[in-house]
Amino acid sequence: MYRRPHVTVRGLTKRFGERTIYDNFNLDLPRGEFISIFGPNGCGKSTLMNLIAGLIPVDSGQILFDGQTIDEISFGYVFQNYRDALFPWMSAWDNIAYPLRFQKVSKKERDARVEELVCKFDVRINLKDYPYQMSGGQQQLVSIMRALIVKPEILFLDEPFSALDYEMTLSMRDQMQKVFMETGTTTLIVSHDLDEAVYLADRVLLLSRAPATVVDFPKVEVQRPRDAMTLADPEFNRIKGHCLDIFQREVRK
Ligand SMILES: Nc1ncnc2c1ncn2[C@@H]1O[C@H](COP(=O)(O)OP(=O)(O)OP(=O)(O)O)[C@@H](O)[C@H]1O
């Protein structure tokens, strides 16, 4: 069945000084899929996500979400550096509830929404704690919940686990997958870790060196929930090998 794309990028051009990162770039992203962006260092992965999220301006081109601009929809963004992302003077609970204040949601409703979200996650945090009392992983979990509290139409994750230790990273990936399976929110992640990119994704957006083009956009047809066994799944490894081939070809160019 034909499904209208959720995000349409048309004629996108972006330069930094003399460097052209995107030149008349086009892309369609399907609704409700988890999409990993992967490509050589400095090819423009974060730039693409920031352009789509409206955090940096396009030089020219148009980015629409079912025909609407980013200002007309709700979205969540999780930064790599969780240390600077949370308000240090607010408890975890208040950090999570914070975006709802802008939507003029009552205190009672805000508390109910946080409660509902907390139940979806495996939260082993005292939500009365302040950021300095929490581990890095706990802080990043709070950042993710804060991004989700607005029930975003689209969620942006810029290397969200790269500052965490390995054990925490594995647990966060699985939490992220669980939330995705429950909410079906269109999700875009930039990851430098090919295992992670493929493990989480419904599709992997493989970019070339700048000015970036889409080299391939393969679907990852591996059943969810994925777990440690997935790493031995032949289809998972086939896609991973394919992504690695493309990546190495691009890096050598
Ligand atoms: N604000 C900026 N001003 C000038 N140049 C920038 C700016 N942001 C990014 N760049 C440059 O644009 C290019 C693409 O950057 P971007 O961070 O999007 O790449 P990336 O693929 O995410 O990189 P990495 O793999 O290193 O994380 C890089 O050469 C970077 O130095």
The ligand as an SDF file (V2000), in Angstrom:
LIG
                    3D

 31 33  0  0  0  0  0  0  0  0999 V2000
   27.9530   25.6700   12.6440 N   0  0  0  0  0  0  0  0  0  0  0  0
   28.8930   25.2750   11.7960 C   0  0  0  0  0  0  0  0  0  0  0  0
   29.7500   26.1640   11.2400 N   0  0  0  0  0  0  0  0  0  0  0  0
   30.6890   25.7740   10.3520 C   0  0  0  0  0  0  0  0  0  0  0  0
   30.8500   24.4960    9.9400 N   0  0  0  0  0  0  0  0  0  0  0  0
   30.0360   23.5760   10.4600 C   0  0  0  0  0  0  0  0  0  0  0  0
   29.0100   23.9170   11.4030 C   0  0  0  0  0  0  0  0  0  0  0  0
   28.3390   22.7780   11.7400 N   0  0  0  0  0  0  0  0  0  0  0  0
   28.9260   21.7900   11.0310 C   0  0  0  0  0  0  0  0  0  0  0  0
   29.9250   22.2530   10.2750 N   0  0  0  0  0  0  0  0  0  0  0  0
   30.7470   21.4680    9.3390 C   0  0  0  0  0  0  0  0  0  0  0  0
   29.8700   20.8150    8.4530 O   0  0  0  0  0  0  0  0  0  0  0  0
   30.2940   19.4850    8.1960 C   0  0  0  0  0  0  0  0  0  0  0  0
   29.1870   18.5180    8.5890 C   0  0  0  0  0  0  0  0  0  0  0  0
   29.0500   18.5360   10.0080 O   0  0  0  0  0  0  0  0  0  0  0  0
   28.1200   17.5170   10.7820 P   0  0  0  0  0  0  0  0  0  0  0  0
   28.3710   17.7190   12.2440 O   0  0  0  0  0  0  0  0  0  0  0  0
   26.7450   17.6090   10.2840 O   0  0  0  0  0  0  0  0  0  0  0  0
   28.7060   16.1440   10.2930 O   0  0  0  0  0  0  0  0  0  0  0  0
   28.4920   14.6930   10.8970 P   0  0  0  0  0  0  0  0  0  0  0  0
   28.3590   13.7870    9.7290 O   0  0  0  0  0  0  0  0  0  0  0  0
   27.4050   14.7010   11.8850 O   0  0  0  0  0  0  0  0  0  0  0  0
   29.8880   14.5720   11.5840 O   0  0  0  0  0  0  0  0  0  0  0  0
   30.5000   13.5510   12.6370 P   0  0  0  0  0  0  0  0  0  0  0  0
   30.4830   12.2170   11.9810 O   0  0  0  0  0  0  0  0  0  0  0  0
   31.8910   14.0570   12.8320 O   0  0  0  0  0  0  0  0  0  0  0  0
   29.6490   13.6600   13.8510 O   0  0  0  0  0  0  0  0  0  0  0  0
   31.5940   19.3040    8.9770 C   0  0  0  0  0  0  0  0  0  0  0  0
   32.6610   19.5740    8.1160 O   0  0  0  0  0  0  0  0  0  0  0  0
   31.5170   20.3570   10.0520 C   0  0  0  0  0  0  0  0  0  0  0  0
   32.7990   20.7900   10.4080 O   0  0  0  0  0  0  0  0  0  0  0  0
  1  2  1  0
  2  3  1  0
  2  7  2  0
  3  4  2  0
  4  5  1  0
  5  6  2  0
  6  7  1  0
  6 10  1  0
  7  8  1  0
  8  9  2  0
  9 10  1  0
 10 11  1  0
 11 12  1  0
 11 30  1  0
 12 13  1  0
 13 14  1  0
 13 28  1  0
 14 15  1  0
 15 16  1  0
 16 17  2  0
 16 18  1  0
 16 19  1  0
 19 20  1  0
 20 21  2  0
 20 22  1  0
 20 23  1  0
 23 24  1  0
 24 25  2  0
 24 26  1  0
 24 27  1  0
 28 29  1  0
 28 30  1  0
 30 31  1  0
M  END
$$$$
